[in-house]
Amino acid sequence: MSYKLKYHPEVKKTDLPKIDLKKRSIIKKAIEERLASQPEIYGKPLQRTLKGYWKLRVGDYRVIFKVASNSVFIFGIIHRKEIYRRIKKRTTA
């Protein structure tokens, strides 16, 4: 089954410009190959306040997403040191 990828507006506006081109292409490839095909296998479910969301680890970056029917909603692509502080604002809005 193929999933449609949808991005939160902040991903393209603030997350991606902060990542250098080489890492960005690696992350893009991981999202297209893994999340578009089998997000439940490659992702890991989050707990506590982010229950219902998943993460995909790509090097030092984390991709936070949610699976809904045939779509994968990507809420953030942020360095592992910052992701959990910054992602709450996006998931609650």
N, CA, C and O atoms as CSV, one atom per row, in Angstrom:
chain,resi,resn,atom,element,x,y,z
A,1,MET,N,N,0.837,-1.186,0.000
A,1,MET,CA,C,0.000,0.000,0.000
A,1,MET,C,C,0.876,1.243,0.000
A,1,MET,O,O,1.861,1.318,0.735
A,2,SER,N,N,0.523,2.190,-0.807
A,2,SER,CA,C,1.279,3.430,-0.898
A,2,SER,C,C,0.560,4.537,-0.129
A,2,SER,O,O,-0.652,4.708,-0.261
A,3,TYR,N,N,1.301,5.273,0.660
A,3,TYR,CA,C,0.743,6.363,1.455
A,3,TYR,C,C,1.058,7.707,0.811
A,3,TYR,O,O,2.117,7.889,0.210
A,4,LYS,N,N,0.137,8.632,0.943
A,4,LYS,CA,C,0.351,9.988,0.444
A,4,LYS,C,C,1.031,10.785,1.548
A,4,LYS,O,O,0.585,10.764,2.695
A,5,LEU,N,N,2.105,11.485,1.209
A,5,LEU,CA,C,2.848,12.270,2.188
A,5,LEU,C,C,2.327,13.698,2.222
A,5,LEU,O,O,2.222,14.354,1.185
A,6,LYS,N,N,1.999,14.177,3.423
A,6,LYS,CA,C,1.537,15.554,3.609
A,6,LYS,C,C,2.402,16.197,4.679
A,6,LYS,O,O,2.699,15.582,5.704
A,7,TYR,N,N,2.808,17.445,4.435
A,7,TYR,CA,C,3.726,18.128,5.336
A,7,TYR,C,C,3.049,19.297,6.056
A,7,TYR,O,O,2.243,20.018,5.469
A,8,HIS,N,N,3.386,19.469,7.320
A,8,HIS,CA,C,2.972,20.645,8.072
A,8,HIS,C,C,3.670,21.852,7.425
A,8,HIS,O,O,4.823,21.726,7.011
A,9,PRO,N,N,3.019,23.004,7.327
A,9,PRO,CA,C,3.632,24.167,6.673
A,9,PRO,C,C,4.979,24.572,7.273
A,9,PRO,O,O,5.849,25.061,6.552
A,10,GLU,N,N,5.163,24.378,8.562
A,10,GLU,CA,C,6.419,24.763,9.208
A,10,GLU,C,C,7.602,23.887,8.769
A,10,GLU,O,O,8.753,24.313,8.868
A,11,VAL,N,N,7.333,22.692,8.294
A,11,VAL,CA,C,8.420,21.806,7.866
A,11,VAL,C,C,9.184,22.451,6.718
A,11,VAL,O,O,10.412,22.539,6.753
A,12,LYS,N,N,8.464,22.897,5.714
A,12,LYS,CA,C,9.121,23.495,4.547
A,12,LYS,C,C,9.614,24.902,4.829
A,12,LYS,O,O,10.593,25.351,4.232
A,13,LYS,N,N,8.939,25.603,5.738
A,13,LYS,CA,C,9.289,26.990,6.016
A,13,LYS,C,C,10.475,27.123,6.967
A,13,LYS,O,O,11.347,27.961,6.738
A,14,THR,N,N,10.529,26.319,8.028
A,14,THR,CA,C,11.591,26.486,9.024
A,14,THR,C,C,12.515,25.281,9.205
A,14,THR,O,O,13.706,25.463,9.456
A,15,ASP,N,N,12.002,24.064,9.085
A,15,ASP,CA,C,12.836,22.888,9.360
A,15,ASP,C,C,13.857,22.619,8.258
A,15,ASP,O,O,15.056,22.532,8.523
A,16,LEU,N,N,13.384,22.489,7.037
A,16,LEU,CA,C,14.271,22.101,5.937
A,16,LEU,C,C,15.369,23.112,5.627
A,16,LEU,O,O,16.492,22.695,5.344
A,17,PRO,N,N,15.108,24.430,5.664
A,17,PRO,CA,C,16.203,25.371,5.388
A,17,PRO,C,C,17.367,25.288,6.380
A,17,PRO,O,O,18.476,25.706,6.048
A,18,LYS,N,N,17.148,24.768,7.571
A,18,LYS,CA,C,18.207,24.661,8.576
A,18,LYS,C,C,19.100,23.441,8.367
A,18,LYS,O,O,20.152,23.333,8.996
A,19,ILE,N,N,18.697,22.526,7.497
A,19,ILE,CA,C,19.434,21.283,7.274
A,19,ILE,C,C,20.269,21.425,6.003
A,19,ILE,O,O,19.773,21.899,4.981
A,20,ASP,N,N,21.546,21.009,6.069
A,20,ASP,CA,C,22.384,21.125,4.870
A,20,ASP,C,C,21.897,20.167,3.775
A,20,ASP,O,O,21.197,19.194,4.054
A,21,LEU,N,N,22.275,20.456,2.540
A,21,LEU,CA,C,21.732,19.745,1.374
A,21,LEU,C,C,21.980,18.237,1.406
A,21,LEU,O,O,21.100,17.463,1.030
A,22,LYS,N,N,23.156,17.811,1.845
A,22,LYS,CA,C,23.467,16.378,1.855
A,22,LYS,C,C,22.545,15.627,2.817
A,22,LYS,O,O,21.979,14.590,2.470
A,23,LYS,N,N,22.403,16.166,4.032
A,23,LYS,CA,C,21.526,15.521,5.010
A,23,LYS,C,C,20.073,15.600,4.577
A,23,LYS,O,O,19.298,14.670,4.802
A,24,ARG,N,N,19.708,16.712,3.956
A,24,ARG,CA,C,18.328,16.878,3.482
A,24,ARG,C,C,17.978,15.818,2.448
A,24,ARG,O,O,16.870,15.283,2.465
A,25,SER,N,N,18.903,15.508,1.552
A,25,SER,CA,C,18.618,14.490,0.527
A,25,SER,C,C,18.517,13.102,1.149
A,25,SER,O,O,17.720,12.281,0.696
A,26,ILE,N,N,19.313,12.829,2.177
A,26,ILE,CA,C,19.237,11.542,2.868
A,26,ILE,C,C,17.884,11.400,3.571
A,26,ILE,O,O,17.253,10.345,3.514
A,27,ILE,N,N,17.448,12.471,4.232
A,27,ILE,CA,C,16.160,12.469,4.923
A,27,ILE,C,C,15.015,12.306,3.926
A,27,ILE,O,O,14.075,11.546,4.163
A,28,LYS,N,N,15.104,13.025,2.813
A,28,LYS,CA,C,14.061,12.938,1.785
A,28,LYS,C,C,13.948,11.511,1.250
A,28,LYS,O,O,12.846,10.990,1.078
A,29,LYS,N,N,15.073,10.895,0.994
A,29,LYS,CA,C,15.088,9.524,0.485
A,29,LYS,C,C,14.475,8.560,1.508
A,29,LYS,O,O,13.704,7.673,1.140
A,30,ALA,N,N,14.815,8.732,2.783
A,30,ALA,CA,C,14.267,7.871,3.835
A,30,ALA,C,C,12.756,8.033,3.939
A,30,ALA,O,O,12.034,7.047,4.089
A,31,ILE,N,N,12.274,9.267,3.860
A,31,ILE,CA,C,10.829,9.507,3.936
A,31,ILE,C,C,10.124,8.867,2.750
A,31,ILE,O,O,9.114,8.185,2.924
A,32,GLU,N,N,10.645,9.081,1.548
A,32,GLU,CA,C,9.995,8.559,0.349
A,32,GLU,C,C,10.033,7.036,0.286
A,32,GLU,O,O,9.075,6.415,-0.174
A,33,GLU,N,N,11.120,6.428,0.738
A,33,GLU,CA,C,11.225,4.973,0.665
A,33,GLU,C,C,10.528,4.270,1.822
A,33,GLU,O,O,9.904,3.226,1.631
A,34,ARG,N,N,10.630,4.832,3.012
A,34,ARG,CA,C,10.106,4.145,4.187
A,34,ARG,C,C,8.688,4.567,4.549
A,34,ARG,O,O,7.797,3.726,4.663
A,35,LEU,N,N,8.481,5.863,4.728
A,35,LEU,CA,C,7.163,6.317,5.188
A,35,LEU,C,C,6.091,6.198,4.123
A,35,LEU,O,O,4.928,5.959,4.446
A,36,ALA,N,N,6.456,6.357,2.867
A,36,ALA,CA,C,5.459,6.262,1.805
A,36,ALA,C,C,5.014,4.819,1.578
A,36,ALA,O,O,3.949,4.585,1.007
A,37,SER,N,N,5.816,3.851,2.018
A,37,SER,CA,C,5.444,2.460,1.791
A,37,SER,C,C,4.941,1.761,3.053
A,37,SER,O,O,3.848,1.193,3.045
A,38,GLN,N,N,5.719,1.792,4.136
A,38,GLN,CA,C,5.350,1.058,5.349
A,38,GLN,C,C,5.743,1.844,6.603
A,38,GLN,O,O,6.715,1.488,7.270
A,39,PRO,N,N,5.008,2.900,6.931
A,39,PRO,CA,C,5.406,3.730,8.074
A,39,PRO,C,C,5.357,3.011,9.422
A,39,PRO,O,O,6.141,3.335,10.314
A,40,GLU,N,N,4.463,2.052,9.587
A,40,GLU,CA,C,4.356,1.349,10.867
A,40,GLU,C,C,5.543,0.416,11.123
A,40,GLU,O,O,5.873,0.128,12.274
A,41,ILE,N,N,6.175,-0.050,10.059
A,41,ILE,CA,C,7.314,-0.944,10.217
A,41,ILE,C,C,8.588,-0.154,10.511
A,41,ILE,O,O,9.368,-0.540,11.382
A,42,TYR,N,N,8.804,0.943,9.795
A,42,TYR,CA,C,10.031,1.713,9.950
A,42,TYR,C,C,9.970,2.726,11.082
A,42,TYR,O,O,11.006,3.091,11.638
A,43,GLY,N,N,8.780,3.182,11.431
A,43,GLY,CA,C,8.634,4.171,12.496
A,43,GLY,C,C,8.511,3.519,13.859
A,43,GLY,O,O,8.282,2.316,13.975
A,44,LYS,N,N,8.669,4.337,14.886
A,44,LYS,CA,C,8.525,3.860,16.256
A,44,LYS,C,C,7.460,4.720,16.937
A,44,LYS,O,O,7.531,5.947,16.875
A,45,PRO,N,N,6.475,4.094,17.584
A,45,PRO,CA,C,5.422,4.893,18.231
A,45,PRO,C,C,5.955,5.690,19.418
A,45,PRO,O,O,6.810,5.220,20.169
A,46,LEU,N,N,5.434,6.899,19.571
A,46,LEU,CA,C,5.830,7.748,20.692
A,46,LEU,C,C,4.878,7.537,21.860
A,46,LEU,O,O,3.789,6.988,21.692
A,47,GLN,N,N,5.289,7.971,23.034
A,47,GLN,CA,C,4.499,7.753,24.242
A,47,GLN,C,C,4.169,9.071,24.925
A,47,GLN,O,O,4.562,10.144,24.467
A,48,ARG,N,N,3.451,8.968,26.012
A,48,ARG,CA,C,3.056,10.081,26.875
A,48,ARG,C,C,2.297,11.151,26.118
A,48,ARG,O,O,1.254,10.863,25.532
A,49,THR,N,N,2.794,12.380,26.116
A,49,THR,CA,C,2.029,13.486,25.515
A,49,THR,C,C,1.959,13.388,23.992
A,49,THR,O,O,1.100,14.013,23.369
A,50,LEU,N,N,2.848,12.618,23.397
A,50,LEU,CA,C,2.836,12.459,21.936
A,50,LEU,C,C,2.278,11.099,21.519
A,50,LEU,O,O,2.578,10.608,20.431
A,51,LYS,N,N,1.486,10.505,22.365
A,51,LYS,CA,C,0.870,9.209,22.045
A,51,LYS,C,C,-0.005,9.368,20.798
A,51,LYS,O,O,-0.771,10.327,20.690
A,52,GLY,N,N,0.109,8.443,19.875
A,52,GLY,CA,C,-0.616,8.524,18.617
A,52,GLY,C,C,0.265,9.016,17.478
A,52,GLY,O,O,-0.102,8.909,16.308
A,53,TYR,N,N,1.424,9.552,17.824
A,53,TYR,CA,C,2.390,10.010,16.828
A,53,TYR,C,C,3.529,9.004,16.743
A,53,TYR,O,O,3.727,8.185,17.641
A,54,TRP,N,N,4.260,9.082,15.660
A,54,TRP,CA,C,5.370,8.169,15.411
A,54,TRP,C,C,6.618,8.974,15.108
A,54,TRP,O,O,6.539,10.156,14.775
A,55,LYS,N,N,7.786,8.322,15.226
A,55,LYS,CA,C,9.032,8.966,14.836
A,55,LYS,C,C,9.812,8.048,13.910
A,55,LYS,O,O,9.761,6.823,14.020
A,56,LEU,N,N,10.524,8.673,13.006
A,56,LEU,CA,C,11.463,7.971,12.134
A,56,LEU,C,C,12.822,8.586,12.403
A,56,LEU,O,O,12.993,9.800,12.290
A,57,ARG,N,N,13.770,7.770,12.750
A,57,ARG,CA,C,15.118,8.245,13.031
A,57,ARG,C,C,15.937,8.208,11.742
A,57,ARG,O,O,16.042,7.174,11.082
A,58,VAL,N,N,16.516,9.365,11.399
A,58,VAL,CA,C,17.397,9.453,10.235
A,58,VAL,C,C,18.659,10.176,10.709
A,58,VAL,O,O,18.713,11.406,10.708
A,59,GLY,N,N,19.657,9.418,11.106
A,59,GLY,CA,C,20.880,10.006,11.652
A,59,GLY,C,C,20.560,10.765,12.935
A,59,GLY,O,O,19.952,10.212,13.851
A,60,ASP,N,N,20.969,12.029,13.000
A,60,ASP,CA,C,20.704,12.860,14.174
A,60,ASP,C,C,19.372,13.579,14.093
A,60,ASP,O,O,19.044,14.364,14.983
A,61,TYR,N,N,18.604,13.333,13.058
A,61,TYR,CA,C,17.318,14.007,12.877
A,61,TYR,C,C,16.169,13.045,13.140
A,61,TYR,O,O,16.284,11.833,12.958
A,62,ARG,N,N,15.058,13.630,13.575
A,62,ARG,CA,C,13.850,12.852,13.821
A,62,ARG,C,C,12.725,13.410,12.966
A,62,ARG,O,O,12.548,14.624,12.863
A,63,VAL,N,N,11.976,12.520,12.362
A,63,VAL,CA,C,10.803,12.890,11.576
A,63,VAL,C,C,9.598,12.452,12.401
A,63,VAL,O,O,9.400,11.260,12.634
A,64,ILE,N,N,8.791,13.422,12.842
A,64,ILE,CA,C,7.594,13.117,13.633
A,64,ILE,C,C,6.406,13.102,12.679
A,64,ILE,O,O,6.199,14.040,11.910
A,65,PHE,N,N,5.627,12.021,12.739
A,65,PHE,CA,C,4.520,11.879,11.800
A,65,PHE,C,C,3.348,11.174,12.445
A,65,PHE,O,O,3.455,10.604,13.531
A,66,LYS,N,N,2.220,11.229,11.746
A,66,LYS,CA,C,0.995,10.549,12.178
A,66,LYS,C,C,0.395,9.876,10.955
A,66,LYS,O,O,0.341,10.467,9.877
A,67,VAL,N,N,-0.056,8.638,11.124
A,67,VAL,CA,C,-0.657,7.880,10.030
A,67,VAL,C,C,-2.172,7.969,10.165
A,67,VAL,O,O,-2.729,7.697,11.228
A,68,ALA,N,N,-2.832,8.354,9.072
A,68,ALA,CA,C,-4.298,8.419,9.047
A,68,ALA,C,C,-4.773,7.858,7.715
A,68,ALA,O,O,-4.489,8.430,6.662
A,69,SER,N,N,-5.477,6.766,7.753
A,69,SER,CA,C,-5.972,6.016,6.587
A,69,SER,C,C,-4.855,5.825,5.565
A,69,SER,O,O,-3.949,5.032,5.819
A,70,ASN,N,N,-4.875,6.509,4.426
A,70,ASN,CA,C,-3.833,6.303,3.406
A,70,ASN,C,C,-2.886,7.497,3.300
A,70,ASN,O,O,-2.255,7.694,2.261
A,71,SER,N,N,-2.780,8.298,4.367
A,71,SER,CA,C,-1.895,9.465,4.375
A,71,SER,C,C,-0.950,9.431,5.570
A,71,SER,O,O,-1.276,8.905,6.634
A,72,VAL,N,N,0.221,10.003,5.364
A,72,VAL,CA,C,1.193,10.197,6.434
A,72,VAL,C,C,1.395,11.703,6.563
A,72,VAL,O,O,1.868,12.357,5.634
A,73,PHE,N,N,1.029,12.248,7.729
A,73,PHE,CA,C,1.184,13.677,7.990
A,73,PHE,C,C,2.496,13.893,8.731
A,73,PHE,O,O,2.677,13.388,9.839
A,74,ILE,N,N,3.409,14.642,8.122
A,74,ILE,CA,C,4.715,14.893,8.720
A,74,ILE,C,C,4.666,16.245,9.425
A,74,ILE,O,O,4.437,17.279,8.799
A,75,PHE,N,N,4.887,16.219,10.748
A,75,PHE,CA,C,4.776,17.421,11.566
A,75,PHE,C,C,6.109,18.113,11.799
A,75,PHE,O,O,6.132,19.311,12.081
A,76,GLY,N,N,7.211,17.400,11.689
A,76,GLY,CA,C,8.497,18.037,11.926
A,76,GLY,C,C,9.662,17.181,11.508
A,76,GLY,O,O,9.620,15.953,11.593
A,77,ILE,N,N,10.726,17.861,11.045
A,77,ILE,CA,C,12.004,17.223,10.744
A,77,ILE,C,C,13.047,18.100,11.435
A,77,ILE,O,O,13.504,19.101,10.883
A,78,ILE,N,N,13.411,17.704,12.653
A,78,ILE,CA,C,14.233,18.560,13.502
A,78,ILE,C,C,15.319,17.716,14.167
A,78,ILE,O,O,15.140,16.517,14.381
A,79,HIS,N,N,16.439,18.348,14.490
A,79,HIS,CA,C,17.542,17.672,15.174
A,79,HIS,C,C,17.051,17.053,16.478
A,79,HIS,O,O,16.158,17.589,17.135
A,80,ARG,N,N,17.634,15.938,16.836
A,80,ARG,CA,C,17.166,15.173,17.997
A,80,ARG,C,C,17.224,15.948,19.311
A,80,ARG,O,O,16.456,15.653,20.227
A,81,LYS,N,N,18.122,16.939,19.424
A,81,LYS,CA,C,18.222,17.712,20.664
A,81,LYS,C,C,17.041,18.663,20.847
A,81,LYS,O,O,16.708,19.024,21.976
A,82,GLU,N,N,16.411,19.069,19.756
A,82,GLU,CA,C,15.359,20.086,19.814
A,82,GLU,C,C,13.952,19.557,19.549
A,82,GLU,O,O,12.974,20.209,19.915
A,83,ILE,N,N,13.835,18.418,18.938
A,83,ILE,CA,C,12.557,17.967,18.387
A,83,ILE,C,C,11.422,17.919,19.403
A,83,ILE,O,O,10.322,18.391,19.112
A,84,TYR,N,N,11.656,17.375,20.554
A,84,TYR,CA,C,10.546,17.158,21.483
A,84,TYR,C,C,10.101,18.448,22.171
A,84,TYR,O,O,8.959,18.543,22.622
A,85,ARG,N,N,10.986,19.438,22.256
A,85,ARG,CA,C,10.587,20.740,22.791
A,85,ARG,C,C,9.735,21.507,21.789
A,85,ARG,O,O,8.767,22.168,22.164
A,86,ARG,N,N,10.097,21.417,20.522
A,86,ARG,CA,C,9.458,22.232,19.491
A,86,ARG,C,C,8.221,21.599,18.863
A,86,ARG,O,O,7.374,22.312,18.325
A,87,ILE,N,N,8.101,20.294,18.921
A,87,ILE,CA,C,7.036,19.621,18.173
A,87,ILE,C,C,5.668,19.758,18.833
A,87,ILE,O,O,4.650,19.669,18.146
A,88,LYS,N,N,5.618,19.969,20.131
A,88,LYS,CA,C,4.315,20.064,20.830
A,88,LYS,C,C,3.437,21.161,20.260
A,88,LYS,O,O,2.226,20.977,20.134
A,89,LYS,N,N,4.024,22.302,19.912
A,89,LYS,CA,C,3.237,23.413,19.379
A,89,LYS,C,C,2.542,23.026,18.077
A,89,LYS,O,O,1.419,23.456,17.816
A,90,ARG,N,N,3.203,22.225,17.275
A,90,ARG,CA,C,2.641,21.832,15.967
A,90,ARG,C,C,1.572,20.771,16.087
A,90,ARG,O,O,0.601,20.773,15.330
A,91,THR,N,N,1.742,19.866,17.031
A,91,THR,CA,C,0.782,18.756,17.144
A,91,THR,C,C,-0.489,19.153,17.865
A,91,THR,O,O,-1.520,18.509,17.671
A,92,THR,N,N,-0.456,20.192,18.691
A,92,THR,CA,C,-1.647,20.610,19.421
A,92,THR,C,C,-2.447,21.645,18.658
A,92,THR,O,O,-3.618,21.868,18.965
A,93,ALA,N,N,-1.843,22.279,17.673
A,93,ALA,CA,C,-2.544,23.326,16.928
A,93,ALA,C,C,-3.488,22.750,15.900
A,93,ALA,O,O,-4.156,23.499,15.187
